[in-house]
Amino acid sequence: MPLSDFEIITRTLRFRRKSLRITQKQLGQMIGVSPRTIYALESADTSISVKTLLDAVATIGFGIEVSRKPNRFDAAAQFLGQPLDANRKDVWRYR
């Protein structure tokens, strides 16, 4: 069974933490959560907050980029030569 995007992120987080020789306890202290929360995060527990995930990722030195998939209205607007809604963000970055 293929891994979900979340599982890939959490496995990468764990690998990066270990390669930096940072314990779960140390990472938890760095971002203000318990070692149990770091364990849950690395186990791809979906009850972990996005803030905790992003804080952990930023602390160990990598970023996540989330893109919105175009929807049918975007395709229709582009086909008709109309600009997409300028107020909408297509990519959110956390670095």
Chimera marker file (.cmm) of the C-alpha trace (Angstrom):
<marker_set name="trace">
<marker id="1" x="0.000" y="0.000" z="0.000" r="1" g="1" b="0" radius="0.5"/>
<marker id="2" x="1.498" y="3.376" z="-0.944" r="1" g="1" b="0" radius="0.5"/>
<marker id="3" x="2.275" y="5.859" z="1.790" r="1" g="1" b="0" radius="0.5"/>
<marker id="4" x="0.151" y="8.965" z="2.196" r="1" g="1" b="0" radius="0.5"/>
<marker id="5" x="1.760" y="12.384" z="1.874" r="1" g="1" b="0" radius="0.5"/>
<marker id="6" x="1.445" y="12.785" z="5.644" r="1" g="1" b="0" radius="0.5"/>
<marker id="7" x="3.249" y="9.491" z="6.269" r="1" g="1" b="0" radius="0.5"/>
<marker id="8" x="6.054" y="10.533" z="3.922" r="1" g="1" b="0" radius="0.5"/>
<marker id="9" x="6.430" y="13.830" z="5.800" r="1" g="1" b="0" radius="0.5"/>
<marker id="10" x="6.461" y="12.155" z="9.209" r="1" g="1" b="0" radius="0.5"/>
<marker id="11" x="8.975" y="9.498" z="8.127" r="1" g="1" b="0" radius="0.5"/>
<marker id="12" x="11.192" y="12.212" z="6.662" r="1" g="1" b="0" radius="0.5"/>
<marker id="13" x="10.890" y="14.161" z="9.913" r="1" g="1" b="0" radius="0.5"/>
<marker id="14" x="11.980" y="11.119" z="11.918" r="1" g="1" b="0" radius="0.5"/>
<marker id="15" x="14.885" y="10.352" z="9.582" r="1" g="1" b="0" radius="0.5"/>
<marker id="16" x="16.079" y="13.969" z="9.674" r="1" g="1" b="0" radius="0.5"/>
<marker id="17" x="15.779" y="14.148" z="13.477" r="1" g="1" b="0" radius="0.5"/>
<marker id="18" x="17.794" y="10.966" z="13.880" r="1" g="1" b="0" radius="0.5"/>
<marker id="19" x="20.436" y="12.078" z="11.377" r="1" g="1" b="0" radius="0.5"/>
<marker id="20" x="20.892" y="15.253" z="13.456" r="1" g="1" b="0" radius="0.5"/>
<marker id="21" x="21.170" y="13.072" z="16.586" r="1" g="1" b="0" radius="0.5"/>
<marker id="22" x="18.277" y="14.846" z="18.278" r="1" g="1" b="0" radius="0.5"/>
<marker id="23" x="16.117" y="12.780" z="20.606" r="1" g="1" b="0" radius="0.5"/>
<marker id="24" x="12.336" y="12.972" z="20.672" r="1" g="1" b="0" radius="0.5"/>
<marker id="25" x="12.631" y="14.563" z="24.103" r="1" g="1" b="0" radius="0.5"/>
<marker id="26" x="15.033" y="17.227" z="22.814" r="1" g="1" b="0" radius="0.5"/>
<marker id="27" x="12.856" y="18.048" z="19.806" r="1" g="1" b="0" radius="0.5"/>
<marker id="28" x="9.812" y="18.236" z="22.063" r="1" g="1" b="0" radius="0.5"/>
<marker id="29" x="11.626" y="20.676" z="24.352" r="1" g="1" b="0" radius="0.5"/>
<marker id="30" x="12.665" y="22.791" z="21.359" r="1" g="1" b="0" radius="0.5"/>
<marker id="31" x="9.079" y="23.262" z="20.195" r="1" g="1" b="0" radius="0.5"/>
<marker id="32" x="7.308" y="23.093" z="23.554" r="1" g="1" b="0" radius="0.5"/>
<marker id="33" x="5.572" y="19.714" z="23.373" r="1" g="1" b="0" radius="0.5"/>
<marker id="34" x="6.026" y="16.383" z="25.141" r="1" g="1" b="0" radius="0.5"/>
<marker id="35" x="8.178" y="13.535" z="23.806" r="1" g="1" b="0" radius="0.5"/>
<marker id="36" x="4.909" y="11.560" z="23.502" r="1" g="1" b="0" radius="0.5"/>
<marker id="37" x="3.634" y="14.181" z="21.044" r="1" g="1" b="0" radius="0.5"/>
<marker id="38" x="6.788" y="13.804" z="18.935" r="1" g="1" b="0" radius="0.5"/>
<marker id="39" x="6.365" y="10.018" z="19.020" r="1" g="1" b="0" radius="0.5"/>
<marker id="40" x="2.738" y="10.389" z="17.903" r="1" g="1" b="0" radius="0.5"/>
<marker id="41" x="3.768" y="12.788" z="15.137" r="1" g="1" b="0" radius="0.5"/>
<marker id="42" x="6.462" y="10.428" z="13.841" r="1" g="1" b="0" radius="0.5"/>
<marker id="43" x="3.918" y="7.598" z="13.952" r="1" g="1" b="0" radius="0.5"/>
<marker id="44" x="1.676" y="9.611" z="11.581" r="1" g="1" b="0" radius="0.5"/>
<marker id="45" x="-1.004" y="10.144" z="14.238" r="1" g="1" b="0" radius="0.5"/>
<marker id="46" x="-3.467" y="12.459" z="12.516" r="1" g="1" b="0" radius="0.5"/>
<marker id="47" x="-4.641" y="13.979" z="15.811" r="1" g="1" b="0" radius="0.5"/>
<marker id="48" x="-1.440" y="16.054" z="15.968" r="1" g="1" b="0" radius="0.5"/>
<marker id="49" x="-1.978" y="19.730" z="15.156" r="1" g="1" b="0" radius="0.5"/>
<marker id="50" x="-0.674" y="21.246" z="11.954" r="1" g="1" b="0" radius="0.5"/>
<marker id="51" x="1.167" y="23.846" z="14.068" r="1" g="1" b="0" radius="0.5"/>
<marker id="52" x="3.089" y="21.106" z="15.871" r="1" g="1" b="0" radius="0.5"/>
<marker id="53" x="3.970" y="19.455" z="12.563" r="1" g="1" b="0" radius="0.5"/>
<marker id="54" x="5.154" y="22.727" z="11.030" r="1" g="1" b="0" radius="0.5"/>
<marker id="55" x="7.107" y="23.722" z="14.146" r="1" g="1" b="0" radius="0.5"/>
<marker id="56" x="8.894" y="20.360" z="14.206" r="1" g="1" b="0" radius="0.5"/>
<marker id="57" x="9.687" y="20.496" z="10.496" r="1" g="1" b="0" radius="0.5"/>
<marker id="58" x="11.042" y="24.058" z="10.709" r="1" g="1" b="0" radius="0.5"/>
<marker id="59" x="13.090" y="23.279" z="13.818" r="1" g="1" b="0" radius="0.5"/>
<marker id="60" x="14.988" y="20.451" z="12.172" r="1" g="1" b="0" radius="0.5"/>
<marker id="61" x="15.604" y="22.432" z="9.020" r="1" g="1" b="0" radius="0.5"/>
<marker id="62" x="13.338" y="21.533" z="6.153" r="1" g="1" b="0" radius="0.5"/>
<marker id="63" x="10.185" y="22.998" z="4.663" r="1" g="1" b="0" radius="0.5"/>
<marker id="64" x="6.831" y="21.834" z="3.416" r="1" g="1" b="0" radius="0.5"/>
<marker id="65" x="5.086" y="23.229" z="0.381" r="1" g="1" b="0" radius="0.5"/>
<marker id="66" x="1.380" y="22.627" z="-0.057" r="1" g="1" b="0" radius="0.5"/>
<marker id="67" x="-0.236" y="23.300" z="-3.405" r="1" g="1" b="0" radius="0.5"/>
<marker id="68" x="-3.908" y="23.575" z="-4.218" r="1" g="1" b="0" radius="0.5"/>
<marker id="69" x="-4.997" y="21.444" z="-7.130" r="1" g="1" b="0" radius="0.5"/>
<marker id="70" x="-6.736" y="23.398" z="-9.874" r="1" g="1" b="0" radius="0.5"/>
<marker id="71" x="-10.482" y="22.869" z="-9.962" r="1" g="1" b="0" radius="0.5"/>
<marker id="72" x="-12.871" y="22.795" z="-12.912" r="1" g="1" b="0" radius="0.5"/>
<marker id="73" x="-13.582" y="26.533" z="-12.633" r="1" g="1" b="0" radius="0.5"/>
<marker id="74" x="-9.876" y="27.315" z="-12.977" r="1" g="1" b="0" radius="0.5"/>
<marker id="75" x="-9.691" y="25.189" z="-16.116" r="1" g="1" b="0" radius="0.5"/>
<marker id="76" x="-12.775" y="26.884" z="-17.579" r="1" g="1" b="0" radius="0.5"/>
<marker id="77" x="-11.416" y="30.354" z="-16.817" r="1" g="1" b="0" radius="0.5"/>
<marker id="78" x="-8.093" y="29.535" z="-18.439" r="1" g="1" b="0" radius="0.5"/>
<marker id="79" x="-9.839" y="28.041" z="-21.472" r="1" g="1" b="0" radius="0.5"/>
<marker id="80" x="-11.875" y="31.226" z="-21.872" r="1" g="1" b="0" radius="0.5"/>
<marker id="81" x="-8.767" y="33.366" z="-21.423" r="1" g="1" b="0" radius="0.5"/>
<marker id="82" x="-9.977" y="34.900" z="-18.173" r="1" g="1" b="0" radius="0.5"/>
<marker id="83" x="-7.602" y="35.544" z="-15.276" r="1" g="1" b="0" radius="0.5"/>
<marker id="84" x="-7.857" y="33.421" z="-12.183" r="1" g="1" b="0" radius="0.5"/>
<marker id="85" x="-9.062" y="35.047" z="-8.973" r="1" g="1" b="0" radius="0.5"/>
<marker id="86" x="-6.086" y="37.179" z="-7.908" r="1" g="1" b="0" radius="0.5"/>
<marker id="87" x="-7.102" y="37.130" z="-4.237" r="1" g="1" b="0" radius="0.5"/>
<marker id="88" x="-6.748" y="33.367" z="-3.950" r="1" g="1" b="0" radius="0.5"/>
<marker id="89" x="-3.427" y="31.867" z="-2.992" r="1" g="1" b="0" radius="0.5"/>
<marker id="90" x="-2.434" y="28.805" z="-4.967" r="1" g="1" b="0" radius="0.5"/>
<marker id="91" x="0.569" y="27.789" z="-2.897" r="1" g="1" b="0" radius="0.5"/>
<marker id="92" x="1.186" y="28.052" z="0.830" r="1" g="1" b="0" radius="0.5"/>
<marker id="93" x="4.767" y="27.841" z="2.026" r="1" g="1" b="0" radius="0.5"/>
<marker id="94" x="6.176" y="27.315" z="5.476" r="1" g="1" b="0" radius="0.5"/>
<marker id="95" x="9.925" y="27.604" z="5.792" r="1" g="1" b="0" radius="0.5"/>
<link id1="1" id2="2" r="1" g="1" b="0" radius="0.2"/>
<link id1="2" id2="3" r="1" g="1" b="0" radius="0.2"/>
<link id1="3" id2="4" r="1" g="1" b="0" radius="0.2"/>
<link id1="4" id2="5" r="1" g="1" b="0" radius="0.2"/>
<link id1="5" id2="6" r="1" g="1" b="0" radius="0.2"/>
<link id1="6" id2="7" r="1" g="1" b="0" radius="0.2"/>
<link id1="7" id2="8" r="1" g="1" b="0" radius="0.2"/>
<link id1="8" id2="9" r="1" g="1" b="0" radius="0.2"/>
<link id1="9" id2="10" r="1" g="1" b="0" radius="0.2"/>
<link id1="10" id2="11" r="1" g="1" b="0" radius="0.2"/>
<link id1="11" id2="12" r="1" g="1" b="0" radius="0.2"/>
<link id1="12" id2="13" r="1" g="1" b="0" radius="0.2"/>
<link id1="13" id2="14" r="1" g="1" b="0" radius="0.2"/>
<link id1="14" id2="15" r="1" g="1" b="0" radius="0.2"/>
<link id1="15" id2="16" r="1" g="1" b="0" radius="0.2"/>
<link id1="16" id2="17" r="1" g="1" b="0" radius="0.2"/>
<link id1="17" id2="18" r="1" g="1" b="0" radius="0.2"/>
<link id1="18" id2="19" r="1" g="1" b="0" radius="0.2"/>
<link id1="19" id2="20" r="1" g="1" b="0" radius="0.2"/>
<link id1="20" id2="21" r="1" g="1" b="0" radius="0.2"/>
<link id1="21" id2="22" r="1" g="1" b="0" radius="0.2"/>
<link id1="22" id2="23" r="1" g="1" b="0" radius="0.2"/>
<link id1="23" id2="24" r="1" g="1" b="0" radius="0.2"/>
<link id1="24" id2="25" r="1" g="1" b="0" radius="0.2"/>
<link id1="25" id2="26" r="1" g="1" b="0" radius="0.2"/>
<link id1="26" id2="27" r="1" g="1" b="0" radius="0.2"/>
<link id1="27" id2="28" r="1" g="1" b="0" radius="0.2"/>
<link id1="28" id2="29" r="1" g="1" b="0" radius="0.2"/>
<link id1="29" id2="30" r="1" g="1" b="0" radius="0.2"/>
<link id1="30" id2="31" r="1" g="1" b="0" radius="0.2"/>
<link id1="31" id2="32" r="1" g="1" b="0" radius="0.2"/>
<link id1="32" id2="33" r="1" g="1" b="0" radius="0.2"/>
<link id1="33" id2="34" r="1" g="1" b="0" radius="0.2"/>
<link id1="34" id2="35" r="1" g="1" b="0" radius="0.2"/>
<link id1="35" id2="36" r="1" g="1" b="0" radius="0.2"/>
<link id1="36" id2="37" r="1" g="1" b="0" radius="0.2"/>
<link id1="37" id2="38" r="1" g="1" b="0" radius="0.2"/>
<link id1="38" id2="39" r="1" g="1" b="0" radius="0.2"/>
<link id1="39" id2="40" r="1" g="1" b="0" radius="0.2"/>
<link id1="40" id2="41" r="1" g="1" b="0" radius="0.2"/>
<link id1="41" id2="42" r="1" g="1" b="0" radius="0.2"/>
<link id1="42" id2="43" r="1" g="1" b="0" radius="0.2"/>
<link id1="43" id2="44" r="1" g="1" b="0" radius="0.2"/>
<link id1="44" id2="45" r="1" g="1" b="0" radius="0.2"/>
<link id1="45" id2="46" r="1" g="1" b="0" radius="0.2"/>
<link id1="46" id2="47" r="1" g="1" b="0" radius="0.2"/>
<link id1="47" id2="48" r="1" g="1" b="0" radius="0.2"/>
<link id1="48" id2="49" r="1" g="1" b="0" radius="0.2"/>
<link id1="49" id2="50" r="1" g="1" b="0" radius="0.2"/>
<link id1="50" id2="51" r="1" g="1" b="0" radius="0.2"/>
<link id1="51" id2="52" r="1" g="1" b="0" radius="0.2"/>
<link id1="52" id2="53" r="1" g="1" b="0" radius="0.2"/>
<link id1="53" id2="54" r="1" g="1" b="0" radius="0.2"/>
<link id1="54" id2="55" r="1" g="1" b="0" radius="0.2"/>
<link id1="55" id2="56" r="1" g="1" b="0" radius="0.2"/>
<link id1="56" id2="57" r="1" g="1" b="0" radius="0.2"/>
<link id1="57" id2="58" r="1" g="1" b="0" radius="0.2"/>
<link id1="58" id2="59" r="1" g="1" b="0" radius="0.2"/>
<link id1="59" id2="60" r="1" g="1" b="0" radius="0.2"/>
<link id1="60" id2="61" r="1" g="1" b="0" radius="0.2"/>
<link id1="61" id2="62" r="1" g="1" b="0" radius="0.2"/>
<link id1="62" id2="63" r="1" g="1" b="0" radius="0.2"/>
<link id1="63" id2="64" r="1" g="1" b="0" radius="0.2"/>
<link id1="64" id2="65" r="1" g="1" b="0" radius="0.2"/>
<link id1="65" id2="66" r="1" g="1" b="0" radius="0.2"/>
<link id1="66" id2="67" r="1" g="1" b="0" radius="0.2"/>
<link id1="67" id2="68" r="1" g="1" b="0" radius="0.2"/>
<link id1="68" id2="69" r="1" g="1" b="0" radius="0.2"/>
<link id1="69" id2="70" r="1" g="1" b="0" radius="0.2"/>
<link id1="70" id2="71" r="1" g="1" b="0" radius="0.2"/>
<link id1="71" id2="72" r="1" g="1" b="0" radius="0.2"/>
<link id1="72" id2="73" r="1" g="1" b="0" radius="0.2"/>
<link id1="73" id2="74" r="1" g="1" b="0" radius="0.2"/>
<link id1="74" id2="75" r="1" g="1" b="0" radius="0.2"/>
<link id1="75" id2="76" r="1" g="1" b="0" radius="0.2"/>
<link id1="76" id2="77" r="1" g="1" b="0" radius="0.2"/>
<link id1="77" id2="78" r="1" g="1" b="0" radius="0.2"/>
<link id1="78" id2="79" r="1" g="1" b="0" radius="0.2"/>
<link id1="79" id2="80" r="1" g="1" b="0" radius="0.2"/>
<link id1="80" id2="81" r="1" g="1" b="0" radius="0.2"/>
<link id1="81" id2="82" r="1" g="1" b="0" radius="0.2"/>
<link id1="82" id2="83" r="1" g="1" b="0" radius="0.2"/>
<link id1="83" id2="84" r="1" g="1" b="0" radius="0.2"/>
<link id1="84" id2="85" r="1" g="1" b="0" radius="0.2"/>
<link id1="85" id2="86" r="1" g="1" b="0" radius="0.2"/>
<link id1="86" id2="87" r="1" g="1" b="0" radius="0.2"/>
<link id1="87" id2="88" r="1" g="1" b="0" radius="0.2"/>
<link id1="88" id2="89" r="1" g="1" b="0" radius="0.2"/>
<link id1="89" id2="90" r="1" g="1" b="0" radius="0.2"/>
<link id1="90" id2="91" r="1" g="1" b="0" radius="0.2"/>
<link id1="91" id2="92" r="1" g="1" b="0" radius="0.2"/>
<link id1="92" id2="93" r="1" g="1" b="0" radius="0.2"/>
<link id1="93" id2="94" r="1" g="1" b="0" radius="0.2"/>
<link id1="94" id2="95" r="1" g="1" b="0" radius="0.2"/>
</marker_set>
